[in-house]
Amino acid sequence: MAATTRARSKAQSTEVARAQIPPTSSPAITKPSKTTSMTISKKASAVRNHLKNTKAAALNATKSTSAKKLDSPSLFKTSPRSRCLAGGPKGPKVYDDLGFELSYEACAGISRGGICRPRGKKYYDMEDERARERTRQREIMGTERNNVSALTFMAWNDRVARELGIPYHKVEMKHFEELAKRGFVGKEGEFEAVNMSEEERNRLSKLCTGAAFRA
């Protein structure tokens, strides 16, 4: 009887304790308000627009830089030979400072007569032929051997070109012979560098510069 009473008392105490403990509940999940959702959406949209604008600006900057390189005045300040090579064999015509048209083949070093190897037989044959031509030219132009210089060669070609009415860079040995047939007689000392004015020397230098690249 006493045991039954104790068991019943214990059960009642447990029920009372349970009644005093508040029931546990899951944390409430609150949905974001409409205002918060709009704010997040605006921020995301702003980030996307920023990335898009940055990419577009970078692309435009690249295009602008490329255009500036192509339109840069410095591109046209290069030498006529450089412009001729840049244009290629089918590019636009290029003229030097004196108005002579340039040859792409000449500018590129493409010899129509083939490659002449230094110290080869062809090379020495050319040198011998050139020496004979110089001797004959000196006889025709009436210049002493000891008074011949680089300016003398320029002056010879210039005189032949003016006498026969041909471009300076087109003068060949046959034109010297043609001048001799016409009875040309050079004046003593006419083609010696010591007898040329500074203005004449500068003119001949400009005339000779780049002559090998002309068409």
Residue pairs with C-beta under 8 A, 6 or more apart in sequence:
32 40
69 75
76 83
78 86
80 94
80 95
80 96
80 97
80 102
80 210
80 213
81 102
81 107
81 210
81 213
83 94
84 91
84 94
84 102
84 103
84 104
84 107
84 213
85 104
85 107
85 108
87 94
87 104
88 104
89 104
89 105
91 104
93 101
93 102
94 101
94 102
95 101
95 102
96 102
96 210
96 213
96 214
97 206
98 206
98 207
100 167
100 169
100 211
100 214
100 215
101 214
101 215
102 210
102 213
102 214
102 215
103 213
103 214
103 215
105 112
106 212
106 213
106 214
106 215
107 213
116 122
116 123
116 126
117 123
133 173
133 176
134 148
134 153
136 173
136 176
136 177
137 156
137 173
137 176
138 144
138 145
138 148
140 176
140 177
140 179
140 180
140 184
140 186
141 156
141 159
141 176
141 186
141 191
142 185
142 186
142 187
142 188
142 190
143 152
143 156
143 186
143 190
143 191
143 192
147 189
147 192
147 194
149 192
149 193
151 193
151 196
151 201
151 204
151 205
152 191
152 192
152 193
154 204
154 205
154 207
154 208
155 190
155 191
155 196
155 204
156 176
156 191
157 168
157 171
157 208
158 168
158 204
158 207
159 186
159 191
160 166
160 171
160 175
160 176
160 179
161 167
161 168
161 170
161 171
161 175
163 179
163 182
163 184
164 175
164 178
164 179
166 175
167 214
168 207
168 208
168 211
169 211
169 212
169 214
189 195
193 201
196 204
